[in-house]
Amino acid sequence: MALVGIGLSHDEIARRLVVSPLTAKTHVSRTMVKLGARDRAQHVVLAYESGLVPPGWPG
């Protein structure tokens, strides 16, 4: 969620976590469902509101 919060794509998340892009996409999708986020933009907002990604955090 934090990596989505800083604006990384599925490919970028996959490289950081050393997993396949499909695995990264699956994990992002599942967190979106669990949080009730309709899209990545809302997912980012939830990451900031929860305090998981503080404003100005470089990632």
Secondary structure, DSSP 8 states (H G I E B T S, - for coil): -HHHHTT--HHHHHHHHTS-HHHHHHHHHHHHHHHT-SSHHHHHHHHHHTTSS-TT---
